[in-house]
């Protein structure tokens, strides 16, 4: 029962899928971050279903790409994009860590957030339209969805926090940070192994995801004074875009054979 509630907490928080809404408590939040990567499996599943439907019904490439672009947003409800937008606004301010934290708390959407979101979706849509959703490509991107969430959850368990409030603080303090961290490391290794099984493209995607993760830690520490939920969302969206870009590039270089 606790395992099921833990999964429900993760999906209720990090997805827009219809799941029961359990009351959060010490027990079902202890390992909620460990269930976070399961949302990645959901994204992967919907990518497979949509791609199969597009192949069966000969859906035009642009519409096929639009579906792939929208699936992660529809599955998550855009929760990570919200953090991405807020962080883009804060980074564009070129202010100190304290001011950047104030910008993160501001519910208003600034000009730089709008600009970066438009740029993000144009890039994501173009990459999805250019991608040939072969079984190998879908395999690699599916594990990318899982890896980015395992690393994001790991950061919440292990990175120093910038403030003692907010969702990141709530999940971090409620978690068994040591055991949950080890579980998330294990899931990250599993996702990494899955990517490596995808060949050269998967290996390059793994390298790209880890580089973005490294950059995330540096930005969190130096520019914000620690981690926040918005930064975790910023990392996840950037990792997803870069791994998709690498996958598409590898496929184009190989002549579509991937």
N, C-alpha and C positions, 0 to 999 in steps of 0.2 A: 504493500500500500504506500509506504514512504517513497519507494522508488518511483511509483507511478505519479505521486504528488510532486516529486522533484522534477520529473520530466514536464509535468503540467505547468509548474512555476516557470521553467525555462521557456516553454512555448508561449505561455501567456504574456511573458515579458518581452521576448525577442522575436515574436512572430505575430502575424495577424490571422493565423489559422484558428478555426473555431475549436477551442479546447475548454474543458472545465476550468473554472477560475477558483483554485483553492485559496484558502486564507494562508498568507505567508506566516510561517513560524520558524523557530530555530531548527527544527528537524528537516523540514522540506527545503530550506534554503542552504543547508550545510553543503550540499553537493550540486546545487542548481547550475553552477557554472560548468560542471562536468557534462551536463545534459545539453548545454548550449550548442555544441557541434552537431547535435542531431538535427537542428534547424538547417544546417548545411546539407545534410542528407535529403531533407525535404526539398530544398532548392534543386539539388541534383536530380531528384526523382521527377520533378515537374519539367526540368530541361529535357530529360529523356522522353517523357510523354509528349511534350509539345513537338519535339523534333520528329518523333515517330508519326504523329498526326500530320505534320507538314509534309513528310515524305509520302505518306499514304494518299493524301489529297492533293499533292503537287502544289502546295501553297507557294506564292511568289516569294523570292528571297527577302525582299524588304519587309514583308509582313512576318516572315519567319524570324528575321532578326529582331523586329520590334517585340515579338513575343518573348524571345530569349532575354532581351533587355529589360522587359517589364516584370518577368517572373520573380527575380530576387526582391524587387520593390513590393510586389503584391504579397509575397510570402512573408516578408518582414514588416510590412506596413510602413516602410520608410524610416524606421526608428534610427538606423545607423546613418542614413542620409541627413537626418536632423543634426546629428553630431558633426558630420562632415561639414555641413553648411556653417554651423556656429564656429567651428575651428578655423575654417577658411577666413571668416570675418576677423577672428582674433589675430591670426597670423598676418593678415594684411594691414593691421593697425600699426605694426612695428613698435608696439608699446612694450612696457616691462611686464613681467609675469603677473603682477597684481592686477594691472589694467586688463590684461588678456583674460584673466579669470572673470572679471566683471563683464566683459563682452560675451563670454560663454553663457553667463546667467541671463543676459538680455534676451527676452522672448522675441524681440523684433528681428526681422531678417534684413541684413545690410546689403548694400550694392555688391560687395565682393562675394557674398554668399550666393546671390542670384547668378552672377557672372560665372563663378566656379561650377555651380550646379548645371547651368546650360552647357558649359564646356564638357563637363563630366558625361552628361547624357548624349551629347552629340558624338563624343568619342566612343562611348559604350555601344551605342546603336550602330555606328559605323563598323566597329570590330565584330559585333554579332552578325551583321549583314555579310561581312567578308568571310566569316568563319564557315567552313564546311562541317556540319555537325556529324562527323563520322563517329563510330563507336569509340575509337581511341581518343578523339578530341573530347567527347562527352565524358569519358572515363577520367581524363585529366582534369577537366573543369569541375567535375563532381567532387574530386578529392581536394581541389582548390577551395571550394566552398566550405569544406570541413576544416581544412588546415587554418584558414584565416580566423575561424571562430575558436578553434583550439588555442591559437596564439593570443587572440583577444581576451579570452577567458583567463589564460595563464597570466597575462599582464595585470588583470584585475586582482588576481590572487597574490602576485609577487612584486609588482612595481610599487614604489612609494606613492602615496596619494597626495594630491595637492591641497585637498580640503577634507574636513571631517563631516561633510554633508553630501547629499546627492545619491543617485542610484549606484554609482560605482562604489561609494563608501558603504552603502547598505549591503550590497552583495559581497564586498570584500570582508567586512567585519562579521557577517553572518556565516561565511564559509569556513570550513576547516582548511585553512590556507595551505598547510603543509600537504595533507593527503590529497586535497583537490588539485593542488599544483602538480603532484606526481601523476595523477590520473590524466590531467590535461597534457602533460609532457608525453605520456604514453599514447594519447590520441593523436598528438602532433606527429609522433614517430610513425604511427600507423598511416596517417595521411601522407607523410613524406614517402613512405614505402609504396603507397598506392600511386603517387606521382611518378616515382622512379620506374615503376612497372609500365608507365606510359611511354617509356623511351626517352630520347634526347629532349623532346619538347617538355616532358614532365620534369626532367632534371633542371632545365632552365627555368621553368615556372617555379620550382621549389627554391632555386637560388634567388629569383626575383622576390618571392614572398618573404624570405628571410632578410633580404636587404631592406625591404620596406619596414619590416619589424624592427630592425636595428635603427633605422632612421626615426621611427616612432618613439623609441626609448630616448634617443638624443633630444628630440623636439620636446617631449614631455618633461624631461628633466631641466633642460636649459632655458626653454621659452615659457614654460607654464609652472615650473616649480613642483611638478609631479603629475600623476595621472588623474584623469577625470573620465566620466562616462562619454562625454562628447569626443574626447581624444581617442577613446577606444573605437567609437564609430568611425572617426576619421581614418584611423588605421585600417579598419576592415574594408572600407570602400576603396581606399587606395590600393591595398593588397589585391583586391578582387580585380580592379581595373588593370593593374600592371600584369597580373598573371594571365588575364584574358588577352592582353596585348601581346605578350610573349607567345602564347599559344597560337594566336592568329598569325603572327610573324613567322613562326616556325612552319606553319602549314603553308603559307605563301611561298616561303623559300624552298620548301620541298615539292612545290608544284601541286599542292592539294592532296598529296598522297597520305598525309597524316590522318 
